């Protein structure tokens, strides 16, 4: 058990990915032959074909771009709003939002510091980084953001290792969605996607449209998504998550690798308001 989150890194998926890397054809990933839509469409199909999660509303986000994990997308969102808005994120959120805001000298504040106000812009993860579950009062937060015309980026990086959730992306305040395959697949490939309601002429979208990104890794990503569904990953590990949590007196979350502890048995795992425990090592040992 560890405090920081560790990607799942399934051995079968890793072995397959490195074998696929050896089989990449240079002509297949050339600028002339490559189509970014093959990757973005495959990613969306992988998300929506799951029987373990339900995601709705992606058709409202027609503009899609390759992203290096989710960090490129978060950085782009923050820089888009840096001059006119205050960036808001939870104290238990993925640390990238804080790092990017600090580096860019952006006005920023944690969500727990006060109510949503006009002039804010929100970054939030679903499943939530602090617990592995849906963020508390997520729908109410979306209603507040819509009421105050506050744009929201939803980071669904844990989607690939989560289950039992409904991802409602139809809230009008949500402008950006970002997702990554680093958690369920191979983190080194840095396979991510950004979806937006409106077109943004930023570096992320431009590089994607011009196909200036790692086409070798994305070609492998397409084959991995075709071979290993979201359901395959959840089906393989879900029973082990429940067994491990029972043995360690943990409450399993909706995210395979995360569980909730308590102040008596898991005090050393306290992190920004939650006793969050990462059980990735135990899952890998179990299989």
N, C-alpha and C positions, 0 to 999 in steps of 0.2 A: 504494500500500500504506500502511496506517495501523495504529496499535496498537489504538485503541479500536474497538469494533464499530459498524458502520453498517448500518442496515436496507437490504434489497435495493431496495425502491422501484421495482418494475417500471413502466416508462412506460405500457404498455398498461393495466395494472391501475389506475394512478393516474388516467389519463384517463377510464377507465370509471367509477371511483368518484365523481369530481367531476361527471360527467354524471348519474349516479344521484342524487346529492344534489339536483340541480335538479328531479328528478322525484318527490321524496318528497311523498306526499299527506298532508295534515294529519289527515284522518280516519283514515288507516291507522295512524298512530302515536299516536292519542289513547289516554287511559287505558282507556276502555271497550273499544276495539277491539283493543288490543295484547295479545299473549300472549307472556310471557317464554319459554315452552316452545318457541315457534317458533324462537327464536334458539338456545337451549341444545341442542335436538334437532338442529338444522341443523349446529351446531358439532361435535357428537359424530359425526354421520354423515360430515362432512368429514374428520375424523380417521381414522375406521375404514375409509373407502372407498379409501384409498390403496393402490397397488400398490408403492410405493417404500419404505414403512415398514410395520411391523406393530405394532399396539398392541392389547394384550389386557388384559381385566379391568375395563374401564370400567363394565360393568354392576354392579360392586360399589360404585359411587359414585353413589347415586341422587339426592343432594342437589346441585343445580347452581345457580350464580349468576353473573350478569354481574359481571365484574371489569374495572377500568380497567387494561388490560394485565395483567401478572402482579403488579405492585407492590401493589395492593390485597390480593391473596390472601396474599402474603408478610407484609405488615403484620398482617393479621388472625391468621395463624398465630403470629407472634411474640408478639403481644399476648395471645393465648389462653394461652400457656405462660409468660408473663413472671414470674409470681409463684412458680412451682414448679419451673421447669426452666432449665437453661443452654442457650442457643442455640448450635448448632454449624454451621459452614459452612466451605468450603474457602477458602484464601487467594486462590485464583484464581476465586472465585465472583462472580456478579453483585453489584455493590457495594451494591445496595439492602439486602441483609441486614445488612451492617455499619452502614449509615446508620441504619436503623430501630432496630437494637439499641442503638446509641449514644444516639439521641434518646430512646428509652424507658428508658434506664438499665438495660437488661437485662444479666444475667450472660451473657457470650458468650465463645467461644473458637474458634479455627480448628480444622478437623478434623485437620490435620497435627500439631497440638500433642500429641496423645495418643490412646489408645483410647477408644471409645465407653463411656460409663458410665451407670448408672441415674441418672435425673434430667436427662438431656440431651434435646434436641429438635433435629432435623436439617433443614436446608434444603439441597437439592442439585439441580443442574440436569442434565438429560438431554435432548439432548446437553450435555456439560459445557462451561461457559463458558470454561474454561481452554484447551481443545483443539478443541472442536467434535466430539469423539468421545464414545463412552460413557465415563463416569468409570471410572478404573482401579479394579478390584476392587469394582464396584458391587454385585454379588450378595452378596459377602462382607460388605459394609457393611450391606446389608439384613438379612442373617442376624444380624449383631451387634445391630442395632437391635431386631429381633424378640426376641432372647434377653434383652435388657435392658429390654424394654417401652418403647422409645424411639420416639415418634411422628416421622414423616418427612413433609415436604412435598417433592414432586418438581415442579420447575419445568421444563416442557417447552416453553419459549418459542421454542426454535429448531426445534421440530418441523416447522413449515411450510417451512423451508429446509434440511431434513436428508433423508438417504436411507440405505438399507442398514442400518437399525437395527431391533431388536426392543425395543419398550417394554413390559416386563413389569410391569404395575401390580397384579399379584395378591399381591405381598408383603404379609403382614398388618400390618407396621409402617407402611406407607404410609397416612396418614390423609387427606392433601390432595394434589390434583393441580391445577396451574394452567398455563394455556396462553394464548398471545397470537397475534393475527394481525398484530401490528405489524412483525414481521420480514419476512414475505413480501408483505404487502399495504401498506396506507397507515398509517404510524405515527400520523398525526394523528387517526385515527378512534378509537384506543385501544380496540380490540376484544379483550376477554379473557374467560376463563371459569375458574371454580373448581368443582372437583368434590370432594365429601367423602363419606366413609363414613357419618358421623353428622351429624345436623342440629345446626347451631350458630346460636343466636339472637344473631348479631352484626349489626353495621351493614351489612356486605356482603350477607349473606343477606336481611336485612330490606328493604333498598333494592331488591334484585332482586325479591323477592316482591311488593313494593308498586309495582313498575315505576317507581321513582324513579331513573332513570338516563337516559343519552342514547339515547332510542329512535330518533332520527333516524339516528345513526351505526350502530346495530345493525340497522336496517332495510336500510341500504346493505350492511352486512356479510353479511346473509343472501343478498342478490342476488349479491354477489361470490363467496361460497362456492359458490353454485349455478352460477356461470359459469366460475370458475377453480378447478379441482381442485388438490389437492396435487401430483398427477402432472404437471399442466400446467406448474407452476412448475419442478419438478425436470427434466422433459424439456427445457425451454427452456434451462436454464443448465448442466446437468451436463457436457456436452462442453466448454464454455468453461472451466469450473473446472479440468478436467484439463489443457487446453492452457496456461492461464495458469500453473499450478503447474509444469509442465514447463519453461516459458520462464524462470521466476524461481527455479528450483531449490528448490521448496517441495514438501512432502508434502501432498496434498489430504486434508482431513478429511471426516467424514460430514456436515458442515455446509457448504453451498455457499460461503458468504462467508468461511470461515475455513480457514487452512492452517498447517502447522507448518514453521517455519524451522530454522536451525541457528546455532551460535555464531560461525561464520566469516562467513557472508553476511548474517545477519539479527540481529546483536547488538543493534541499536537497538530491536528489537521484543520484547525480553525482558520478560515480564510475569508476576510472581508465580510463577516456577518454570517457565515455558514460553516458547518463542519463538513466540508466537501472532501471526499476520499476518492482517489483514483485507483481502480482495481485492474488496470490493464495487465500488469505483470501476472496477477493471479488468473486472469482469463486466458492468457497465452499458455500458462502452465497447465491449465485444466484441459486444453484441447491437444 
